[in-house]
């Protein structure tokens, strides 16, 4: 997940309490990879989730 604002904190804690592994991705990494992926600065949740998953799979964490 991207640690933007304060919204991620409660979700990350809840997921960790449930035994899930939580990783943080730098928002600038997401932005850069999103623009490289399709050369479009557009933002939407499905696109961001795909870019974040791709970043995590390649080891580009915070």
PDBQT receptor file of N, H, CA, C and O in Angstrom, charges set to zero:
ATOM      1  N   UNK A   1       0.834  -1.179   0.000  1.00  0.00    +0.000 N 
ATOM      2  CA  UNK A   1       0.000   0.000   0.000  1.00  0.00    +0.000 C 
ATOM      3  C   UNK A   1       0.880   1.244   0.000  1.00  0.00    +0.000 C 
ATOM      4  O   UNK A   1       2.053   1.201   0.372  1.00  0.00    +0.000 OA
ATOM      5  N   UNK A   2       0.288   2.336  -0.422  1.00  0.00    +0.000 N 
ATOM      6  H   UNK A   2      -0.665   2.370  -0.724  1.00  0.00    +0.000 HD
ATOM      7  CA  UNK A   2       0.992   3.617  -0.369  1.00  0.00    +0.000 C 
ATOM      8  C   UNK A   2       0.688   4.286   0.973  1.00  0.00    +0.000 C 
ATOM      9  O   UNK A   2      -0.479   4.401   1.347  1.00  0.00    +0.000 OA
ATOM     10  N   UNK A   3       1.708   4.727   1.698  1.00  0.00    +0.000 N 
ATOM     11  H   UNK A   3       2.656   4.634   1.393  1.00  0.00    +0.000 HD
ATOM     12  CA  UNK A   3       1.468   5.413   2.960  1.00  0.00    +0.000 C 
ATOM     13  C   UNK A   3       1.203   6.902   2.738  1.00  0.00    +0.000 C 
ATOM     14  O   UNK A   3       2.030   7.745   3.087  1.00  0.00    +0.000 OA
ATOM     15  N   UNK A   4       0.051   7.219   2.158  1.00  0.00    +0.000 N 
ATOM     16  H   UNK A   4      -0.621   6.535   1.875  1.00  0.00    +0.000 HD
ATOM     17  CA  UNK A   4      -0.291   8.623   1.913  1.00  0.00    +0.000 C 
ATOM     18  C   UNK A   4      -1.334   9.064   2.923  1.00  0.00    +0.000 C 
ATOM     19  O   UNK A   4      -2.235   8.303   3.274  1.00  0.00    +0.000 OA
ATOM     20  N   UNK A   5      -1.208  10.284   3.383  1.00  0.00    +0.000 N 
ATOM     21  H   UNK A   5      -0.476  10.903   3.098  1.00  0.00    +0.000 HD
ATOM     22  CA  UNK A   5      -2.130  10.775   4.388  1.00  0.00    +0.000 C 
ATOM     23  C   UNK A   5      -2.042   9.925   5.645  1.00  0.00    +0.000 C 
ATOM     24  O   UNK A   5      -0.981   9.389   5.965  1.00  0.00    +0.000 OA
ATOM     25  N   UNK A   6      -3.142   9.803   6.348  1.00  0.00    +0.000 N 
ATOM     26  H   UNK A   6      -4.004  10.238   6.088  1.00  0.00    +0.000 HD
ATOM     27  CA  UNK A   6      -3.173   8.976   7.560  1.00  0.00    +0.000 C 
ATOM     28  C   UNK A   6      -4.061   7.747   7.372  1.00  0.00    +0.000 C 
ATOM     29  O   UNK A   6      -4.209   6.945   8.293  1.00  0.00    +0.000 OA
ATOM     30  N   UNK A   7      -4.646   7.597   6.201  1.00  0.00    +0.000 N 
ATOM     31  H   UNK A   7      -4.526   8.250   5.453  1.00  0.00    +0.000 HD
ATOM     32  CA  UNK A   7      -5.631   6.551   5.959  1.00  0.00    +0.000 C 
ATOM     33  C   UNK A   7      -5.046   5.143   6.009  1.00  0.00    +0.000 C 
ATOM     34  O   UNK A   7      -5.746   4.200   6.377  1.00  0.00    +0.000 OA
ATOM     35  N   UNK A   8      -3.808   4.992   5.655  1.00  0.00    +0.000 N 
ATOM     36  H   UNK A   8      -3.239   5.758   5.356  1.00  0.00    +0.000 HD
ATOM     37  CA  UNK A   8      -3.184   3.669   5.575  1.00  0.00    +0.000 C 
ATOM     38  C   UNK A   8      -2.895   3.073   6.944  1.00  0.00    +0.000 C 
ATOM     39  O   UNK A   8      -2.836   1.852   7.086  1.00  0.00    +0.000 OA
ATOM     40  N   UNK A   9      -2.714   3.914   7.948  1.00  0.00    +0.000 N 
ATOM     41  H   UNK A   9      -2.762   4.906   7.833  1.00  0.00    +0.000 HD
ATOM     42  CA  UNK A   9      -2.216   3.456   9.239  1.00  0.00    +0.000 C 
ATOM     43  C   UNK A   9      -3.137   2.419   9.903  1.00  0.00    +0.000 C 
ATOM     44  O   UNK A   9      -2.676   1.346  10.291  1.00  0.00    +0.000 OA
ATOM     45  N   UNK A  10      -4.422   2.730  10.033  1.00  0.00    +0.000 N 
ATOM     46  H   UNK A  10      -4.796   3.602   9.717  1.00  0.00    +0.000 HD
ATOM     47  CA  UNK A  10      -5.349   1.798  10.680  1.00  0.00    +0.000 C 
ATOM     48  C   UNK A  10      -5.482   0.505   9.889  1.00  0.00    +0.000 C 
ATOM     49  O   UNK A  10      -5.529  -0.577  10.474  1.00  0.00    +0.000 OA
ATOM     50  N   UNK A  11      -5.544   0.604   8.562  1.00  0.00    +0.000 N 
ATOM     51  H   UNK A  11      -5.506   1.483   8.086  1.00  0.00    +0.000 HD
ATOM     52  CA  UNK A  11      -5.649  -0.594   7.734  1.00  0.00    +0.000 C 
ATOM     53  C   UNK A  11      -4.401  -1.458   7.866  1.00  0.00    +0.000 C 
ATOM     54  O   UNK A  11      -4.505  -2.677   7.996  1.00  0.00    +0.000 OA
ATOM     55  N   UNK A  12      -3.240  -0.851   7.836  1.00  0.00    +0.000 N 
ATOM     56  H   UNK A  12      -3.155   0.140   7.730  1.00  0.00    +0.000 HD
ATOM     57  CA  UNK A  12      -1.993  -1.603   7.966  1.00  0.00    +0.000 C 
ATOM     58  C   UNK A  12      -1.919  -2.308   9.322  1.00  0.00    +0.000 C 
ATOM     59  O   UNK A  12      -1.509  -3.466   9.394  1.00  0.00    +0.000 OA
ATOM     60  N   UNK A  13      -2.310  -1.626  10.383  1.00  0.00    +0.000 N 
ATOM     61  H   UNK A  13      -2.643  -0.686  10.324  1.00  0.00    +0.000 HD
ATOM     62  CA  UNK A  13      -2.310  -2.245  11.713  1.00  0.00    +0.000 C 
ATOM     63  C   UNK A  13      -3.309  -3.392  11.787  1.00  0.00    +0.000 C 
ATOM     64  O   UNK A  13      -2.999  -4.445  12.345  1.00  0.00    +0.000 OA
ATOM     65  N   UNK A  14      -4.493  -3.203  11.237  1.00  0.00    +0.000 N 
ATOM     66  H   UNK A  14      -4.745  -2.347  10.784  1.00  0.00    +0.000 HD
ATOM     67  CA  UNK A  14      -5.512  -4.244  11.271  1.00  0.00    +0.000 C 
ATOM     68  C   UNK A  14      -5.051  -5.479  10.500  1.00  0.00    +0.000 C 
ATOM     69  O   UNK A  14      -5.198  -6.605  10.976  1.00  0.00    +0.000 OA
ATOM     70  N   UNK A  15      -4.494  -5.263   9.310  1.00  0.00    +0.000 N 
ATOM     71  H   UNK A  15      -4.374  -4.348   8.924  1.00  0.00    +0.000 HD
ATOM     72  CA  UNK A  15      -4.003  -6.387   8.510  1.00  0.00    +0.000 C 
ATOM     73  C   UNK A  15      -2.867  -7.120   9.222  1.00  0.00    +0.000 C 
ATOM     74  O   UNK A  15      -2.815  -8.350   9.210  1.00  0.00    +0.000 OA
ATOM     75  N   UNK A  16      -1.961  -6.367   9.840  1.00  0.00    +0.000 N 
ATOM     76  H   UNK A  16      -2.003  -5.368   9.850  1.00  0.00    +0.000 HD
ATOM     77  CA  UNK A  16      -0.863  -6.980  10.587  1.00  0.00    +0.000 C 
ATOM     78  C   UNK A  16      -1.391  -7.803  11.760  1.00  0.00    +0.000 C 
ATOM     79  O   UNK A  16      -0.898  -8.897  12.033  1.00  0.00    +0.000 OA
ATOM     80  N   UNK A  17      -2.394  -7.269  12.449  1.00  0.00    +0.000 N 
ATOM     81  H   UNK A  17      -2.795  -6.380  12.227  1.00  0.00    +0.000 HD
ATOM     82  CA  UNK A  17      -2.991  -8.001  13.568  1.00  0.00    +0.000 C 
ATOM     83  C   UNK A  17      -3.632  -9.310  13.111  1.00  0.00    +0.000 C 
ATOM     84  O   UNK A  17      -3.711 -10.268  13.881  1.00  0.00    +0.000 OA
ATOM     85  N   UNK A  18      -4.084  -9.349  11.873  1.00  0.00    +0.000 N 
ATOM     86  H   UNK A  18      -4.021  -8.571  11.248  1.00  0.00    +0.000 HD
ATOM     87  CA  UNK A  18      -4.688 -10.562  11.308  1.00  0.00    +0.000 C 
ATOM     88  C   UNK A  18      -3.636 -11.521  10.773  1.00  0.00    +0.000 C 
ATOM     89  O   UNK A  18      -3.976 -12.583  10.251  1.00  0.00    +0.000 OA
ATOM     90  N   UNK A  19      -2.353 -11.156  10.898  1.00  0.00    +0.000 N 
ATOM     91  H   UNK A  19      -2.077 -10.293  11.322  1.00  0.00    +0.000 HD
ATOM     92  CA  UNK A  19      -1.272 -12.040  10.474  1.00  0.00    +0.000 C 
ATOM     93  C   UNK A  19      -0.854 -11.879   9.022  1.00  0.00    +0.000 C 
ATOM     94  O   UNK A  19      -0.104 -12.702   8.497  1.00  0.00    +0.000 OA
ATOM     95  N   UNK A  20      -1.325 -10.838   8.373  1.00  0.00    +0.000 N 
ATOM     96  H   UNK A  20      -1.934 -10.169   8.799  1.00  0.00    +0.000 HD
ATOM     97  CA  UNK A  20      -0.954 -10.599   6.981  1.00  0.00    +0.000 C 
ATOM     98  C   UNK A  20       0.298  -9.734   6.896  1.00  0.00    +0.000 C 
ATOM     99  O   UNK A  20       0.526  -8.870   7.742  1.00  0.00    +0.000 OA
ATOM    100  N   UNK A  21       1.085  -9.969   5.889  1.00  0.00    +0.000 N 
ATOM    101  H   UNK A  21       0.900 -10.671   5.201  1.00  0.00    +0.000 HD
ATOM    102  CA  UNK A  21       2.318  -9.211   5.662  1.00  0.00    +0.000 C 
ATOM    103  C   UNK A  21       1.965  -7.931   4.912  1.00  0.00    +0.000 C 
ATOM    104  O   UNK A  21       1.407  -7.986   3.816  1.00  0.00    +0.000 OA
ATOM    105  N   UNK A  22       2.286  -6.788   5.492  1.00  0.00    +0.000 N 
ATOM    106  H   UNK A  22       2.739  -6.743   6.383  1.00  0.00    +0.000 HD
ATOM    107  CA  UNK A  22       1.976  -5.488   4.892  1.00  0.00    +0.000 C 
ATOM    108  C   UNK A  22       3.268  -4.850   4.413  1.00  0.00    +0.000 C 
ATOM    109  O   UNK A  22       4.251  -4.797   5.152  1.00  0.00    +0.000 OA
ATOM    110  N   UNK A  23       3.268  -4.368   3.183  1.00  0.00    +0.000 N 
ATOM    111  H   UNK A  23       2.469  -4.411   2.582  1.00  0.00    +0.000 HD
ATOM    112  CA  UNK A  23       4.434  -3.656   2.657  1.00  0.00    +0.000 C 
ATOM    113  C   UNK A  23       4.009  -2.271   2.201  1.00  0.00    +0.000 C 
ATOM    114  O   UNK A  23       2.869  -2.057   1.789  1.00  0.00    +0.000 OA
ATOM    115  N   UNK A  24       4.951  -1.331   2.284  1.00  0.00    +0.000 N 
ATOM    116  H   UNK A  24       5.876  -1.505   2.619  1.00  0.00    +0.000 HD
ATOM    117  CA  UNK A  24       4.709   0.038   1.865  1.00  0.00    +0.000 C 
ATOM    118  C   UNK A  24       5.475   0.310   0.573  1.00  0.00    +0.000 C 
ATOM    119  O   UNK A  24       6.618  -0.116   0.406  1.00  0.00    +0.000 OA
ATOM    120  N   UNK A  25       4.824   1.021  -0.325  1.00  0.00    +0.000 N 
ATOM    121  H   UNK A  25       3.896   1.367  -0.190  1.00  0.00    +0.000 HD
ATOM    122  CA  UNK A  25       5.441   1.428  -1.581  1.00  0.00    +0.000 C 
ATOM    123  C   UNK A  25       5.493   2.941  -1.600  1.00  0.00    +0.000 C 
ATOM    124  O   UNK A  25       4.495   3.606  -1.322  1.00  0.00    +0.000 OA
ATOM    125  N   UNK A  26       6.654   3.487  -1.928  1.00  0.00    +0.000 N 
ATOM    126  H   UNK A  26       7.465   2.947  -2.153  1.00  0.00    +0.000 HD
ATOM    127  CA  UNK A  26       6.827   4.929  -1.991  1.00  0.00    +0.000 C 
ATOM    128  C   UNK A  26       5.885   5.512  -3.040  1.00  0.00    +0.000 C 
ATOM    129  O   UNK A  26       5.877   5.033  -4.174  1.00  0.00    +0.000 OA
ATOM    130  N   UNK A  27       5.082   6.542  -2.697  1.00  0.00    +0.000 N 
ATOM    131  H   UNK A  27       5.088   6.931  -1.775  1.00  0.00    +0.000 HD
ATOM    132  CA  UNK A  27       4.156   7.137  -3.662  1.00  0.00    +0.000 C 
ATOM    133  C   UNK A  27       4.850   7.667  -4.923  1.00  0.00    +0.000 C 
ATOM    134  O   UNK A  27       4.271   7.623  -6.008  1.00  0.00    +0.000 OA
ATOM    135  N   UNK A  28       6.068   8.159  -4.791  1.00  0.00    +0.000 N 
ATOM    136  H   UNK A  28       6.539   8.195  -3.910  1.00  0.00    +0.000 HD
ATOM    137  CA  UNK A  28       6.771   8.644  -5.991  1.00  0.00    +0.000 C 
ATOM    138  C   UNK A  28       7.141   7.484  -6.911  1.00  0.00    +0.000 C 
ATOM    139  O   UNK A  28       7.187   7.653  -8.129  1.00  0.00    +0.000 OA
ATOM    140  N   UNK A  29       7.407   6.308  -6.339  1.00  0.00    +0.000 N 
ATOM    141  H   UNK A  29       7.370   6.171  -5.349  1.00  0.00    +0.000 HD
ATOM    142  CA  UNK A  29       7.671   5.121  -7.149  1.00  0.00    +0.000 C 
ATOM    143  C   UNK A  29       6.417   4.734  -7.922  1.00  0.00    +0.000 C 
ATOM    144  O   UNK A  29       6.489   4.396  -9.103  1.00  0.00    +0.000 OA
ATOM    145  N   UNK A  30       5.263   4.783  -7.249  1.00  0.00    +0.000 N 
ATOM    146  H   UNK A  30       5.204   5.058  -6.289  1.00  0.00    +0.000 HD
ATOM    147  CA  UNK A  30       4.007   4.465  -7.916  1.00  0.00    +0.000 C 
ATOM    148  C   UNK A  30       3.749   5.435  -9.061  1.00  0.00    +0.000 C 
ATOM    149  O   UNK A  30       3.377   5.025 -10.161  1.00  0.00    +0.000 OA
ATOM    150  N   UNK A  31       3.947   6.716  -8.798  1.00  0.00    +0.000 N 
ATOM    151  H   UNK A  31       4.250   7.049  -7.905  1.00  0.00    +0.000 HD
ATOM    152  CA  UNK A  31       3.709   7.721  -9.837  1.00  0.00    +0.000 C 
ATOM    153  C   UNK A  31       4.623   7.509 -11.035  1.00  0.00    +0.000 C 
ATOM    154  O   UNK A  31       4.173   7.536 -12.181  1.00  0.00    +0.000 OA
ATOM    155  N   UNK A  32       5.899   7.298 -10.769  1.00  0.00    +0.000 N 
ATOM    156  H   UNK A  32       6.264   7.276  -9.839  1.00  0.00    +0.000 HD
ATOM    157  CA  UNK A  32       6.872   7.118 -11.861  1.00  0.00    +0.000 C 
ATOM    158  C   UNK A  32       6.559   5.856 -12.672  1.00  0.00    +0.000 C 
ATOM    159  O   UNK A  32       6.593   5.884 -13.902  1.00  0.00    +0.000 OA
ATOM    160  N   UNK A  33       6.258   4.758 -11.987  1.00  0.00    +0.000 N 
ATOM    161  H   UNK A  33       6.231   4.735 -10.988  1.00  0.00    +0.000 HD
ATOM    162  CA  UNK A  33       5.962   3.509 -12.691  1.00  0.00    +0.000 C 
ATOM    163  C   UNK A  33       4.647   3.585 -13.458  1.00  0.00    +0.000 C 
ATOM    164  O   UNK A  33       4.512   2.992 -14.528  1.00  0.00    +0.000 OA
ATOM    165  N   UNK A  34       3.683   4.315 -12.910  1.00  0.00    +0.000 N 
ATOM    166  H   UNK A  34       3.793   4.797 -12.041  1.00  0.00    +0.000 HD
ATOM    167  CA  UNK A  34       2.397   4.479 -13.594  1.00  0.00    +0.000 C 
ATOM    168  C   UNK A  34       2.581   5.224 -14.910  1.00  0.00    +0.000 C 
ATOM    169  O   UNK A  34       2.018   4.835 -15.933  1.00  0.00    +0.000 OA
ATOM    170  N   UNK A  35       3.366   6.289 -14.882  1.00  0.00    +0.000 N 
ATOM    171  H   UNK A  35       3.824   6.605 -14.051  1.00  0.00    +0.000 HD
ATOM    172  CA  UNK A  35       3.608   7.066 -16.094  1.00  0.00    +0.000 C 
ATOM    173  C   UNK A  35       4.428   6.274 -17.109  1.00  0.00    +0.000 C 
ATOM    174  O   UNK A  35       4.208   6.400 -18.314  1.00  0.00    +0.000 OA
ATOM    175  N   UNK A  36       5.375   5.456 -16.633  1.00  0.00    +0.000 N 
ATOM    176  H   UNK A  36       5.553   5.354 -15.655  1.00  0.00    +0.000 HD
ATOM    177  CA  UNK A  36       6.167   4.628 -17.542  1.00  0.00    +0.000 C 
ATOM    178  C   UNK A  36       5.339   3.514 -18.161  1.00  0.00    +0.000 C 
ATOM    179  O   UNK A  36       5.594   3.102 -19.292  1.00  0.00    +0.000 OA
ATOM    180  N   UNK A  37       4.358   3.033 -17.431  1.00  0.00    +0.000 N 
ATOM    181  H   UNK A  37       4.151   3.368 -16.512  1.00  0.00    +0.000 HD
ATOM    182  CA  UNK A  37       3.547   1.899 -17.879  1.00  0.00    +0.000 C 
ATOM    183  C   UNK A  37       2.720   2.231 -19.112  1.00  0.00    +0.000 C 
ATOM    184  O   UNK A  37       2.696   1.453 -20.065  1.00  0.00    +0.000 OA
ATOM    185  N   UNK A  38       2.041   3.376 -19.110  1.00  0.00    +0.000 N 
ATOM    186  H   UNK A  38       2.060   4.009 -18.335  1.00  0.00    +0.000 HD
ATOM    187  CA  UNK A  38       1.181   3.706 -20.262  1.00  0.00    +0.000 C 
ATOM    188  C   UNK A  38       1.325   5.158 -20.723  1.00  0.00    +0.000 C 
ATOM    189  O   UNK A  38       0.519   5.650 -21.513  1.00  0.00    +0.000 OA
ATOM    190  N   UNK A  39       2.366   5.841 -20.219  1.00  0.00    +0.000 N 
ATOM    191  H   UNK A  39       3.021   5.441 -19.577  1.00  0.00    +0.000 HD
ATOM    192  CA  UNK A  39       2.645   7.227 -20.617  1.00  0.00    +0.000 C 
ATOM    193  C   UNK A  39       1.446   8.138 -20.387  1.00  0.00    +0.000 C 
ATOM    194  O   UNK A  39       1.208   9.068 -21.157  1.00  0.00    +0.000 OA
ATOM    195  N   UNK A  40       0.699   7.869 -19.330  1.00  0.00    +0.000 N 
ATOM    196  H   UNK A  40       0.893   7.113 -18.704  1.00  0.00    +0.000 HD
ATOM    197  CA  UNK A  40      -0.468   8.668 -18.998  1.00  0.00    +0.000 C 
ATOM    198  C   UNK A  40      -0.447   8.989 -17.506  1.00  0.00    +0.000 C 
ATOM    199  O   UNK A  40      -0.265   8.094 -16.681  1.00  0.00    +0.000 OA
ATOM    200  N   UNK A  41      -0.631  10.259 -17.158  1.00  0.00    +0.000 N 
ATOM    201  H   UNK A  41      -0.779  10.986 -17.828  1.00  0.00    +0.000 HD
ATOM    202  CA  UNK A  41      -0.631  10.618 -15.740  1.00  0.00    +0.000 C 
ATOM    203  C   UNK A  41      -1.972  10.358 -15.055  1.00  0.00    +0.000 C 
ATOM    204  O   UNK A  41      -2.131  10.686 -13.879  1.00  0.00    +0.000 OA
ATOM    205  N   UNK A  42      -2.944   9.774 -15.770  1.00  0.00    +0.000 N 
ATOM    206  H   UNK A  42      -2.815   9.509 -16.726  1.00  0.00    +0.000 HD
ATOM    207  CA  UNK A  42      -4.265   9.557 -15.186  1.00  0.00    +0.000 C 
ATOM    208  C   UNK A  42      -4.164   8.694 -13.925  1.00  0.00    +0.000 C 
ATOM    209  O   UNK A  42      -3.269   7.858 -13.795  1.00  0.00    +0.000 OA
ATOM    210  N   UNK A  43      -5.090   8.914 -13.013  1.00  0.00    +0.000 N 
ATOM    211  H   UNK A  43      -5.817   9.593 -13.118  1.00  0.00    +0.000 HD
ATOM    212  CA  UNK A  43      -5.062   8.210 -11.726  1.00  0.00    +0.000 C 
ATOM    213  C   UNK A  43      -6.422   7.573 -11.489  1.00  0.00    +0.000 C 
ATOM    214  O   UNK A  43      -7.458   8.228 -11.596  1.00  0.00    +0.000 OA
ATOM    215  N   UNK A  44      -6.400   6.278 -11.164  1.00  0.00    +0.000 N 
ATOM    216  H   UNK A  44      -5.558   5.746 -11.078  1.00  0.00    +0.000 HD
ATOM    217  CA  UNK A  44      -7.613   5.614 -10.709  1.00  0.00    +0.000 C 
ATOM    218  C   UNK A  44      -7.202   4.424  -9.839  1.00  0.00    +0.000 C 
ATOM    219  O   UNK A  44      -6.077   3.934  -9.939  1.00  0.00    +0.000 OA
ATOM    220  N   UNK A  45      -8.096   3.976  -9.009  1.00  0.00    +0.000 N 
ATOM    221  H   UNK A  45      -9.010   4.373  -8.928  1.00  0.00    +0.000 HD
ATOM    222  CA  UNK A  45      -7.747   2.937  -8.034  1.00  0.00    +0.000 C 
ATOM    223  C   UNK A  45      -7.312   1.618  -8.665  1.00  0.00    +0.000 C 
ATOM    224  O   UNK A  45      -6.310   1.051  -8.228  1.00  0.00    +0.000 OA
ATOM    225  N   UNK A  46      -8.022   1.101  -9.677  1.00  0.00    +0.000 N 
ATOM    226  H   UNK A  46      -8.835   1.561 -10.032  1.00  0.00    +0.000 HD
ATOM    227  CA  UNK A  46      -7.569  -0.163 -10.279  1.00  0.00    +0.000 C 
ATOM    228  C   UNK A  46      -6.175  -0.056 -10.895  1.00  0.00    +0.000 C 
ATOM    229  O   UNK A  46      -5.365  -0.975 -10.775  1.00  0.00    +0.000 OA
ATOM    230  N   UNK A  47      -5.903   1.058 -11.548  1.00  0.00    +0.000 N 
ATOM    231  H   UNK A  47      -6.561   1.805 -11.646  1.00  0.00    +0.000 HD
ATOM    232  CA  UNK A  47      -4.587   1.262 -12.162  1.00  0.00    +0.000 C 
ATOM    233  C   UNK A  47      -3.505   1.360 -11.082  1.00  0.00    +0.000 C 
ATOM    234  O   UNK A  47      -2.436   0.765 -11.218  1.00  0.00    +0.000 OA
ATOM    235  N   UNK A  48      -3.780   2.104 -10.019  1.00  0.00    +0.000 N 
ATOM    236  H   UNK A  48      -4.648   2.587  -9.908  1.00  0.00    +0.000 HD
ATOM    237  CA  UNK A  48      -2.810   2.240  -8.931  1.00  0.00    +0.000 C 
ATOM    238  C   UNK A  48      -2.533   0.897  -8.270  1.00  0.00    +0.000 C 
ATOM    239  O   UNK A  48      -1.385   0.583  -7.954  1.00  0.00    +0.000 OA
ATOM    240  N   UNK A  49      -3.584   0.099  -8.058  1.00  0.00    +0.000 N 
ATOM    241  H   UNK A  49      -4.516   0.353  -8.315  1.00  0.00    +0.000 HD
ATOM    242  CA  UNK A  49      -3.395  -1.217  -7.435  1.00  0.00    +0.000 C 
ATOM    243  C   UNK A  49      -2.496  -2.099  -8.297  1.00  0.00    +0.000 C 
ATOM    244  O   UNK A  49      -1.636  -2.807  -7.772  1.00  0.00    +0.000 OA
ATOM    245  N   UNK A  50      -2.686  -2.063  -9.602  1.00  0.00    +0.000 N 
ATOM    246  H   UNK A  50      -3.384  -1.488 -10.028  1.00  0.00    +0.000 HD
ATOM    247  CA  UNK A  50      -1.859  -2.852 -10.511  1.00  0.00    +0.000 C 
ATOM    248  C   UNK A  50      -0.407  -2.382 -10.473  1.00  0.00    +0.000 C 
ATOM    249  O   UNK A  50       0.510  -3.203 -10.442  1.00  0.00    +0.000 OA
ATOM    250  N   UNK A  51      -0.195  -1.085 -10.477  1.00  0.00    +0.000 N 
ATOM    251  H   UNK A  51      -0.940  -0.418 -10.502  1.00  0.00    +0.000 HD
ATOM    252  CA  UNK A  51       1.153  -0.528 -10.441  1.00  0.00    +0.000 C 
ATOM    253  C   UNK A  51       1.833  -0.862  -9.112  1.00  0.00    +0.000 C 
ATOM    254  O   UNK A  51       3.018  -1.198  -9.094  1.00  0.00    +0.000 OA
ATOM    255  N   UNK A  52       1.101  -0.774  -8.005  1.00  0.00    +0.000 N 
ATOM    256  H   UNK A  52       0.139  -0.501  -8.020  1.00  0.00    +0.000 HD
ATOM    257  CA  UNK A  52       1.666  -1.095  -6.696  1.00  0.00    +0.000 C 
ATOM    258  C   UNK A  52       2.028  -2.577  -6.629  1.00  0.00    +0.000 C 
ATOM    259  O   UNK A  52       3.101  -2.931  -6.141  1.00  0.00    +0.000 OA
ATOM    260  N   UNK A  53       1.141  -3.443  -7.114  1.00  0.00    +0.000 N 
ATOM    261  H   UNK A  53       0.269  -3.155  -7.510  1.00  0.00    +0.000 HD
ATOM    262  CA  UNK A  53       1.440  -4.881  -7.119  1.00  0.00    +0.000 C 
ATOM    263  C   UNK A  53       2.689  -5.172  -7.962  1.00  0.00    +0.000 C 
ATOM    264  O   UNK A  53       3.525  -5.992  -7.581  1.00  0.00    +0.000 OA
ATOM    265  N   UNK A  54       2.805  -4.502  -9.092  1.00  0.00    +0.000 N 
ATOM    266  H   UNK A  54       2.126  -3.836  -9.402  1.00  0.00    +0.000 HD
ATOM    267  CA  UNK A  54       3.980  -4.684  -9.956  1.00  0.00    +0.000 C 
ATOM    268  C   UNK A  54       5.239  -4.204  -9.240  1.00  0.00    +0.000 C 
ATOM    269  O   UNK A  54       6.280  -4.857  -9.313  1.00  0.00    +0.000 OA
ATOM    270  N   UNK A  55       5.152  -3.074  -8.554  1.00  0.00    +0.000 N 
ATOM    271  H   UNK A  55       4.307  -2.544  -8.495  1.00  0.00    +0.000 HD
ATOM    272  CA  UNK A  55       6.310  -2.539  -7.827  1.00  0.00    +0.000 C 
ATOM    273  C   UNK A  55       6.748  -3.491  -6.722  1.00  0.00    +0.000 C 
ATOM    274  O   UNK A  55       7.943  -3.723  -6.536  1.00  0.00    +0.000 OA
ATOM    275  N   UNK A  56       5.784  -4.041  -5.990  1.00  0.00    +0.000 N 
ATOM    276  H   UNK A  56       4.814  -3.853  -6.142  1.00  0.00    +0.000 HD
ATOM    277  CA  UNK A  56       6.112  -4.974  -4.909  1.00  0.00    +0.000 C 
ATOM    278  C   UNK A  56       6.751  -6.236  -5.484  1.00  0.00    +0.000 C 
ATOM    279  O   UNK A  56       7.717  -6.753  -4.923  1.00  0.00    +0.000 OA
ATOM    280  N   UNK A  57       6.215  -6.732  -6.598  1.00  0.00    +0.000 N 
ATOM    281  H   UNK A  57       5.430  -6.312  -7.053  1.00  0.00    +0.000 HD
ATOM    282  CA  UNK A  57       6.769  -7.959  -7.181  1.00  0.00    +0.000 C 
ATOM    283  C   UNK A  57       8.209  -7.769  -7.667  1.00  0.00    +0.000 C 
ATOM    284  O   UNK A  57       8.981  -8.725  -7.747  1.00  0.00    +0.000 OA
ATOM    285  N   UNK A  58       8.558  -6.512  -7.991  1.00  0.00    +0.000 N 
ATOM    286  H   UNK A  58       7.931  -5.735  -7.926  1.00  0.00    +0.000 HD
ATOM    287  CA  UNK A  58       9.923  -6.220  -8.422  1.00  0.00    +0.000 C 
ATOM    288  C   UNK A  58      10.806  -5.727  -7.280  1.00  0.00    +0.000 C 
ATOM    289  O   UNK A  58      11.972  -5.395  -7.497  1.00  0.00    +0.000 OA
ATOM    290  N   UNK A  59      10.261  -5.676  -6.065  1.00  0.00    +0.000 N 
ATOM    291  H   UNK A  59       9.314  -5.945  -5.888  1.00  0.00    +0.000 HD
ATOM    292  CA  UNK A  59      11.059  -5.305  -4.893  1.00  0.00    +0.000 C 
ATOM    293  C   UNK A  59      11.259  -3.828  -4.710  1.00  0.00    +0.000 C 
ATOM    294  O   UNK A  59      12.208  -3.421  -4.039  1.00  0.00    +0.000 OA
ATOM    295  N   UNK A  60      10.395  -2.996  -5.287  1.00  0.00    +0.000 N 
ATOM    296  H   UNK A  60       9.624  -3.326  -5.832  1.00  0.00    +0.000 HD
ATOM    297  CA  UNK A  60      10.529  -1.540  -5.161  1.00  0.00    +0.000 C 
ATOM    298  C   UNK A  60       9.677  -1.058  -4.000  1.00  0.00    +0.000 C 
ATOM    299  O   UNK A  60       8.601  -0.497  -4.204  1.00  0.00    +0.000 OA
ATOM    300  N   UNK A  61      10.154  -1.274  -2.793  1.00  0.00    +0.000 N 
ATOM    301  H   UNK A  61      11.028  -1.730  -2.627  1.00  0.00    +0.000 HD
ATOM    302  CA  UNK A  61       9.401  -0.921  -1.598  1.00  0.00    +0.000 C 
ATOM    303  C   UNK A  61       9.907   0.374  -1.001  1.00  0.00    +0.000 C 
ATOM    304  O   UNK A  61      10.906   0.939  -1.447  1.00  0.00    +0.000 OA
ATOM    305  N   UNK A  62       9.199   0.834   0.018  1.00  0.00    +0.000 N 
ATOM    306  H   UNK A  62       8.387   0.375   0.380  1.00  0.00    +0.000 HD
ATOM    307  CA  UNK A  62       9.566   2.065   0.712  1.00  0.00    +0.000 C 
ATOM    308  C   UNK A  62      10.765   1.844   1.589  1.00  0.00    +0.000 C 
ATOM    309  O   UNK A  62      11.223   2.772   2.255  1.00  0.00    +0.000 OA
TER     310      UNK A  62
